Amino acid sequence: MEWLGVVMGVVAGVVWTFLMLTVYKHLYMPTLGMRYIALMAVLMGTVMGLGFAVARWG
């Protein structure tokens, strides 16, 4: 089940990035939109998931 690792990496990346951006939003940039945060979380999670897959099977 190789794709399970990729999915786990993506999910973990999305959650981590979402949390970090949410904290950053509250502390530094209150005007940052949730849509932007969600988009960045998905992009970063995908990148982290792919990186995790490459590191594991590359």
N, CA, C and O atoms as a CHARMM CRD file, in Angstrom:
* protein
*
  232
    1    1 MET  N      0.86800  -1.20700   0.00000 PROA 1      0.00000
    2    1 MET  CA     0.00000   0.00000   0.00000 PROA 1      0.00000
    3    1 MET  C      0.89400   1.24500   0.00000 PROA 1      0.00000
    4    1 MET  O      0.97800   1.96800   0.99300 PROA 1      0.00000
    5    2 GLU  N      1.55100   1.47300  -1.12300 PROA 2      0.00000
    6    2 GLU  CA     2.48200   2.59300  -1.22300 PROA 2      0.00000
    7    2 GLU  C      1.76600   3.94300  -1.16900 PROA 2      0.00000
    8    2 GLU  O      2.29700   4.91100  -0.62400 PROA 2      0.00000
    9    3 TRP  N      0.57400   4.00100  -1.73000 PROA 3      0.00000
   10    3 TRP  CA    -0.14000   5.28800  -1.76600 PROA 3      0.00000
   11    3 TRP  C     -0.59900   5.73400  -0.38900 PROA 3      0.00000
   12    3 TRP  O     -0.87700   6.91200  -0.16500 PROA 3      0.00000
   13    4 LEU  N     -0.67500   4.77300   0.54000 PROA 4      0.00000
   14    4 LEU  CA    -1.09300   5.12500   1.89600 PROA 4      0.00000
   15    4 LEU  C     -0.09300   6.09400   2.52000 PROA 4      0.00000
   16    4 LEU  O     -0.48200   7.03900   3.20700 PROA 4      0.00000
   17    5 GLY  N      1.20100   5.85600   2.27900 PROA 5      0.00000
   18    5 GLY  CA     2.22900   6.75200   2.79800 PROA 5      0.00000
   19    5 GLY  C      2.11500   8.14000   2.19500 PROA 5      0.00000
   20    5 GLY  O      2.30300   9.14500   2.88100 PROA 5      0.00000
   21    6 VAL  N      1.80000   8.18900   0.89000 PROA 6      0.00000
   22    6 VAL  CA     1.64800   9.47600   0.22200 PROA 6      0.00000
   23    6 VAL  C      0.45600  10.23000   0.80700 PROA 6      0.00000
   24    6 VAL  O      0.55100  11.42100   1.10200 PROA 6      0.00000
   25    7 VAL  N     -0.66300   9.53100   0.97300 PROA 7      0.00000
   26    7 VAL  CA    -1.86600  10.15600   1.52100 PROA 7      0.00000
   27    7 VAL  C     -1.60700  10.66300   2.93900 PROA 7      0.00000
   28    7 VAL  O     -2.00100  11.77300   3.29400 PROA 7      0.00000
   29    8 MET  N     -0.94300   9.83700   3.73800 PROA 8      0.00000
   30    8 MET  CA    -0.63600  10.23500   5.11100 PROA 8      0.00000
   31    8 MET  C      0.25000  11.47500   5.13200 PROA 8      0.00000
   32    8 MET  O      0.05500  12.37500   5.95000 PROA 8      0.00000
   33    9 GLY  N      1.23700  11.51500   4.21400 PROA 9      0.00000
   34    9 GLY  CA     2.12400  12.66700   4.13000 PROA 9      0.00000
   35    9 GLY  C      1.36800  13.92600   3.74400 PROA 9      0.00000
   36    9 GLY  O      1.58800  14.99600   4.31100 PROA 9      0.00000
   37   10 VAL  N      0.47000  13.78600   2.76800 PROA 10     0.00000
   38   10 VAL  CA    -0.31600  14.94100   2.32400 PROA 10     0.00000
   39   10 VAL  C     -1.21100  15.44900   3.44400 PROA 10     0.00000
   40   10 VAL  O     -1.27200  16.65100   3.70600 PROA 10     0.00000
   41   11 VAL  N     -1.91100  14.52000   4.10700 PROA 11     0.00000
   42   11 VAL  CA    -2.81000  14.90600   5.19500 PROA 11     0.00000
   43   11 VAL  C     -2.03800  15.59100   6.32000 PROA 11     0.00000
   44   11 VAL  O     -2.45200  16.63100   6.83300 PROA 11     0.00000
   45   12 ALA  N     -0.90400  14.98800   6.69600 PROA 12     0.00000
   46   12 ALA  CA    -0.09400  15.57100   7.76600 PROA 12     0.00000
   47   12 ALA  C      0.40700  16.95200   7.36600 PROA 12     0.00000
   48   12 ALA  O      0.41600  17.87500   8.18000 PROA 12     0.00000
   49   13 GLY  N      0.82300  17.09300   6.11000 PROA 13     0.00000
   50   13 GLY  CA     1.31000  18.38300   5.62200 PROA 13     0.00000
   51   13 GLY  C      0.21300  19.43400   5.62400 PROA 13     0.00000
   52   13 GLY  O      0.44200  20.57800   6.01600 PROA 13     0.00000
   53   14 VAL  N     -0.97500  19.04800   5.18900 PROA 14     0.00000
   54   14 VAL  CA    -2.10000  19.98500   5.16500 PROA 14     0.00000
   55   14 VAL  C     -2.44800  20.44100   6.57600 PROA 14     0.00000
   56   14 VAL  O     -2.62100  21.63400   6.82700 PROA 14     0.00000
   57   15 VAL  N     -2.55000  19.47500   7.50300 PROA 15     0.00000
   58   15 VAL  CA    -2.91300  19.81500   8.88100 PROA 15     0.00000
   59   15 VAL  C     -1.86200  20.72400   9.51600 PROA 15     0.00000
   60   15 VAL  O     -2.20000  21.73700  10.12800 PROA 15     0.00000
   61   16 TRP  N     -0.58200  20.35900   9.36600 PROA 16     0.00000
   62   16 TRP  CA     0.50500  21.14200   9.95400 PROA 16     0.00000
   63   16 TRP  C      0.52100  22.55400   9.38600 PROA 16     0.00000
   64   16 TRP  O      0.59100  23.53400  10.12900 PROA 16     0.00000
   65   17 THR  N      0.45400  22.65000   8.03200 PROA 17     0.00000
   66   17 THR  CA     0.49800  23.95900   7.38300 PROA 17     0.00000
   67   17 THR  C     -0.71100  24.80000   7.77900 PROA 17     0.00000
   68   17 THR  O     -0.58600  26.00200   8.01400 PROA 17     0.00000
   69   18 PHE  N     -1.89100  24.16300   7.85300 PROA 18     0.00000
   70   18 PHE  CA    -3.10800  24.88800   8.23300 PROA 18     0.00000
   71   18 PHE  C     -2.97200  25.46000   9.63900 PROA 18     0.00000
   72   18 PHE  O     -3.33200  26.61000   9.88900 PROA 18     0.00000
   73   19 LEU  N     -2.45100  24.64700  10.55100 PROA 19     0.00000
   74   19 LEU  CA    -2.26400  25.11700  11.92200 PROA 19     0.00000
   75   19 LEU  C     -1.26000  26.26400  11.98400 PROA 19     0.00000
   76   19 LEU  O     -1.49900  27.27100  12.65100 PROA 19     0.00000
   77   20 MET  N     -0.13800  26.10600  11.28800 PROA 20     0.00000
   78   20 MET  CA     0.89500  27.14400  11.30000 PROA 20     0.00000
   79   20 MET  C      0.36800  28.45000  10.71400 PROA 20     0.00000
   80   20 MET  O      0.59900  29.52400  11.26900 PROA 20     0.00000
   81   21 LEU  N     -0.34300  28.35200   9.58700 PROA 21     0.00000
   82   21 LEU  CA    -0.86200  29.54900   8.94200 PROA 21     0.00000
   83   21 LEU  C     -1.96200  30.19800   9.78400 PROA 21     0.00000
   84   21 LEU  O     -2.10600  31.42000   9.79500 PROA 21     0.00000
   85   22 THR  N     -2.73000  29.37300  10.48500 PROA 22     0.00000
   86   22 THR  CA    -3.77600  29.92000  11.34800 PROA 22     0.00000
   87   22 THR  C     -3.16100  30.71300  12.49200 PROA 22     0.00000
   88   22 THR  O     -3.61900  31.80700  12.82200 PROA 22     0.00000
   89   23 VAL  N     -2.09800  30.13800  13.10300 PROA 23     0.00000
   90   23 VAL  CA    -1.39000  30.84800  14.17300 PROA 23     0.00000
   91   23 VAL  C     -0.76800  32.13000  13.62500 PROA 23     0.00000
   92   23 VAL  O     -0.85500  33.19200  14.24200 PROA 23     0.00000
   93   24 TYR  N     -0.14500  32.01200  12.46600 PROA 24     0.00000
   94   24 TYR  CA     0.49900  33.17200  11.84500 PROA 24     0.00000
   95   24 TYR  C     -0.52900  34.26100  11.55500 PROA 24     0.00000
   96   24 TYR  O     -0.27400  35.44900  11.75300 PROA 24     0.00000
   97   25 LYS  N     -1.70100  33.82700  11.08000 PROA 25     0.00000
   98   25 LYS  CA    -2.78300  34.76600  10.76200 PROA 25     0.00000
   99   25 LYS  C     -3.20200  35.53800  12.01000 PROA 25     0.00000
  100   25 LYS  O     -3.34400  36.76000  11.96800 PROA 25     0.00000
  101   26 HSD  N     -3.39900  34.83200  13.11100 PROA 26     0.00000
  102   26 HSD  CA    -3.85900  35.48200  14.33700 PROA 26     0.00000
  103   26 HSD  C     -2.79200  36.38700  14.95000 PROA 26     0.00000
  104   26 HSD  O     -3.10700  37.41700  15.54500 PROA 26     0.00000
  105   27 LEU  N     -1.52400  35.99000  14.79900 PROA 27     0.00000
  106   27 LEU  CA    -0.46000  36.75100  15.43400 PROA 27     0.00000
  107   27 LEU  C      0.00200  37.94300  14.60600 PROA 27     0.00000
  108   27 LEU  O      0.24700  39.02300  15.14300 PROA 27     0.00000
  109   28 TYR  N      0.12100  37.74000  13.28400 PROA 28     0.00000
  110   28 TYR  CA     0.78700  38.75900  12.48000 PROA 28     0.00000
  111   28 TYR  C     -0.09300  39.40800  11.40400 PROA 28     0.00000
  112   28 TYR  O     -0.00200  40.61200  11.16400 PROA 28     0.00000
  113   29 MET  N     -0.93700  38.60700  10.76300 PROA 29     0.00000
  114   29 MET  CA    -1.69900  39.12900   9.63100 PROA 29     0.00000
  115   29 MET  C     -3.18300  38.82400   9.75700 PROA 29     0.00000
  116   29 MET  O     -3.67400  37.89500   9.11500 PROA 29     0.00000
  117   30 PRO  N     -3.90400  39.58200  10.56500 PROA 30     0.00000
  118   30 PRO  CA    -5.33600  39.32200  10.78800 PROA 30     0.00000
  119   30 PRO  C     -6.16800  39.44700   9.51500 PROA 30     0.00000
  120   30 PRO  O     -7.28800  38.94000   9.46000 PROA 30     0.00000
  121   31 THR  N     -5.63300  40.11900   8.48500 PROA 31     0.00000
  122   31 THR  CA    -6.41600  40.33200   7.27600 PROA 31     0.00000
  123   31 THR  C     -6.28700  39.17500   6.29600 PROA 31     0.00000
  124   31 THR  O     -6.98900  39.13400   5.28500 PROA 31     0.00000
  125   32 LEU  N     -5.38300  38.22300   6.59300 PROA 32     0.00000
  126   32 LEU  CA    -5.18900  37.08400   5.70100 PROA 32     0.00000
  127   32 LEU  C     -6.47100  36.26000   5.62700 PROA 32     0.00000
  128   32 LEU  O     -7.04100  35.88700   6.65300 PROA 32     0.00000
  129   33 GLY  N     -6.91900  35.97900   4.39600 PROA 33     0.00000
  130   33 GLY  CA    -8.18800  35.28000   4.20300 PROA 33     0.00000
  131   33 GLY  C     -8.08600  33.77900   4.42600 PROA 33     0.00000
  132   33 GLY  O     -7.04000  33.17600   4.18400 PROA 33     0.00000
  133   34 MET  N     -9.17400  33.18200   4.88800 PROA 34     0.00000
  134   34 MET  CA    -9.19000  31.74500   5.12400 PROA 34     0.00000
  135   34 MET  C     -9.04500  30.97500   3.81800 PROA 34     0.00000
  136   34 MET  O     -8.49300  29.87500   3.80600 PROA 34     0.00000
  137   35 ARG  N     -9.54000  31.54700   2.71200 PROA 35     0.00000
  138   35 ARG  CA    -9.42300  30.88300   1.42300 PROA 35     0.00000
  139   35 ARG  C     -7.95300  30.75200   1.02800 PROA 35     0.00000
  140   35 ARG  O     -7.52200  29.72300   0.50800 PROA 35     0.00000
  141   36 TYR  N     -7.19200  31.82500   1.29000 PROA 36     0.00000
  142   36 TYR  CA    -5.75700  31.81700   1.00400 PROA 36     0.00000
  143   36 TYR  C     -5.04200  30.79400   1.88100 PROA 36     0.00000
  144   36 TYR  O     -4.17100  30.06200   1.41200 PROA 36     0.00000
  145   37 ILE  N     -5.41700  30.75000   3.15300 PROA 37     0.00000
  146   37 ILE  CA    -4.81900  29.79800   4.08900 PROA 37     0.00000
  147   37 ILE  C     -5.09800  28.36500   3.64500 PROA 37     0.00000
  148   37 ILE  O     -4.20100  27.52200   3.64800 PROA 37     0.00000
  149   38 ALA  N     -6.34600  28.09200   3.26300 PROA 38     0.00000
  150   38 ALA  CA    -6.70700  26.74400   2.83200 PROA 38     0.00000
  151   38 ALA  C     -5.94400  26.35500   1.56700 PROA 38     0.00000
  152   38 ALA  O     -5.48300  25.22000   1.44200 PROA 38     0.00000
  153   39 LEU  N     -5.81300  27.28600   0.63700 PROA 39     0.00000
  154   39 LEU  CA    -5.09200  27.01600  -0.60900 PROA 39     0.00000
  155   39 LEU  C     -3.62400  26.70400  -0.32700 PROA 39     0.00000
  156   39 LEU  O     -3.06500  25.75000  -0.86800 PROA 39     0.00000
  157   40 MET  N     -3.00800  27.52700   0.53300 PROA 40     0.00000
  158   40 MET  CA    -1.60800  27.30600   0.87200 PROA 40     0.00000
  159   40 MET  C     -1.42600  25.97100   1.60300 PROA 40     0.00000
  160   40 MET  O     -0.43700  25.27300   1.38000 PROA 40     0.00000
  161   41 ALA  N     -2.36400  25.62000   2.46500 PROA 41     0.00000
  162   41 ALA  CA    -2.27500  24.36600   3.21200 PROA 41     0.00000
  163   41 ALA  C     -2.33800  23.16800   2.26700 PROA 41     0.00000
  164   41 ALA  O     -1.58900  22.20500   2.42700 PROA 41     0.00000
  165   42 VAL  N     -3.22900  23.23000   1.29000 PROA 42     0.00000
  166   42 VAL  CA    -3.34700  22.13600   0.32700 PROA 42     0.00000
  167   42 VAL  C     -2.08300  22.02700  -0.52100 PROA 42     0.00000
  168   42 VAL  O     -1.57500  20.92900  -0.74800 PROA 42     0.00000
  169   43 LEU  N     -1.57800  23.16700  -0.98700 PROA 43     0.00000
  170   43 LEU  CA    -0.36400  23.15500  -1.80400 PROA 43     0.00000
  171   43 LEU  C      0.83300  22.62700  -1.01700 PROA 43     0.00000
  172   43 LEU  O      1.57300  21.77100  -1.50200 PROA 43     0.00000
  173   44 MET  N      1.01900  23.14200   0.20300 PROA 44     0.00000
  174   44 MET  CA     2.14500  22.71900   1.02200 PROA 44     0.00000
  175   44 MET  C      2.01100  21.24100   1.41800 PROA 44     0.00000
  176   44 MET  O      3.00100  20.51000   1.45600 PROA 44     0.00000
  177   45 GLY  N      0.79700  20.81700   1.70600 PROA 45     0.00000
  178   45 GLY  CA     0.56300  19.41600   2.06700 PROA 45     0.00000
  179   45 GLY  C      0.88300  18.48400   0.91200 PROA 45     0.00000
  180   45 GLY  O      1.45100  17.40900   1.10800 PROA 45     0.00000
  181   46 THR  N      0.51300  18.90100  -0.29900 PROA 46     0.00000
  182   46 THR  CA     0.80700  18.09500  -1.48400 PROA 46     0.00000
  183   46 THR  C      2.31400  17.98900  -1.69200 PROA 46     0.00000
  184   46 THR  O      2.84000  16.90900  -1.96100 PROA 46     0.00000
  185   47 VAL  N      3.00300  19.12900  -1.56500 PROA 47     0.00000
  186   47 VAL  CA     4.46200  19.13500  -1.72200 PROA 47     0.00000
  187   47 VAL  C      5.12300  18.25000  -0.65900 PROA 47     0.00000
  188   47 VAL  O      6.03000  17.47600  -0.96500 PROA 47     0.00000
  189   48 MET  N      4.66400  18.37100   0.58100 PROA 48     0.00000
  190   48 MET  CA     5.23800  17.57300   1.66000 PROA 48     0.00000
  191   48 MET  C      4.95600  16.08800   1.45200 PROA 48     0.00000
  192   48 MET  O      5.81400  15.24600   1.71700 PROA 48     0.00000
  193   49 GLY  N      3.76500  15.77200   0.98200 PROA 49     0.00000
  194   49 GLY  CA     3.40400  14.37900   0.71700 PROA 49     0.00000
  195   49 GLY  C      4.27300  13.78300  -0.38200 PROA 49     0.00000
  196   49 GLY  O      4.74100  12.65000  -0.26700 PROA 49     0.00000
  197   50 LEU  N      4.48700  14.55000  -1.44700 PROA 50     0.00000
  198   50 LEU  CA     5.32500  14.07200  -2.54300 PROA 50     0.00000
  199   50 LEU  C      6.76800  13.91900  -2.06500 PROA 50     0.00000
  200   50 LEU  O      7.43600  12.94300  -2.40500 PROA 50     0.00000
  201   51 GLY  N      7.24400  14.87900  -1.28200 PROA 51     0.00000
  202   51 GLY  CA     8.59600  14.80100  -0.74900 PROA 51     0.00000
  203   51 GLY  C      8.76100  13.58400   0.15100 PROA 51     0.00000
  204   51 GLY  O      9.79400  12.91600   0.12600 PROA 51     0.00000
  205   52 PHE  N      7.73300  13.30400   0.94300 PROA 52     0.00000
  206   52 PHE  CA     7.74900  12.13200   1.82300 PROA 52     0.00000
  207   52 PHE  C      7.82900  10.85800   1.00000 PROA 52     0.00000
  208   52 PHE  O      8.57000   9.93700   1.34300 PROA 52     0.00000
  209   53 ALA  N      7.06200  10.80300  -0.09300 PROA 53     0.00000
  210   53 ALA  CA     7.05700   9.62200  -0.95300 PROA 53     0.00000
  211   53 ALA  C      8.42300   9.42500  -1.61600 PROA 53     0.00000
  212   53 ALA  O      8.92900   8.30400  -1.68400 PROA 53     0.00000
  213   54 VAL  N      9.01200  10.51200  -2.10100 PROA 54     0.00000
  214   54 VAL  CA    10.31700  10.43700  -2.75400 PROA 54     0.00000
  215   54 VAL  C     11.39000   9.98800  -1.75100 PROA 54     0.00000
  216   54 VAL  O     12.25000   9.16600  -2.06700 PROA 54     0.00000
  217   55 ALA  N     11.31600  10.54500  -0.53700 PROA 55     0.00000
  218   55 ALA  CA    12.30000  10.19700   0.48700 PROA 55     0.00000
  219   55 ALA  C     12.16300   8.72400   0.88500 PROA 55     0.00000
  220   55 ALA  O     13.15500   8.07900   1.22300 PROA 55     0.00000
  221   56 ARG  N     10.96400   8.20300   0.84600 PROA 56     0.00000
  222   56 ARG  CA    10.73500   6.82700   1.28700 PROA 56     0.00000
  223   56 ARG  C     11.08400   5.81000   0.19800 PROA 56     0.00000
  224   56 ARG  O     11.70600   4.78500   0.47500 PROA 56     0.00000
  225   57 TRP  N     10.68100   6.09900  -1.02800 PROA 57     0.00000
  226   57 TRP  CA    10.86200   5.12500  -2.09900 PROA 57     0.00000
  227   57 TRP  C     11.89600   5.53600  -3.14300 PROA 57     0.00000
  228   57 TRP  O     12.19000   4.77100  -4.06200 PROA 57     0.00000
  229   58 GLY  N     12.44900   6.74000  -3.00600 PROA 58     0.00000
  230   58 GLY  CA    13.39100   7.22700  -3.99700 PROA 58     0.00000
  231   58 GLY  C     14.77500   6.60600  -3.83600 PROA 58     0.00000
  232   58 GLY  O     15.68500   6.91900  -4.60300 PROA 58     0.00000
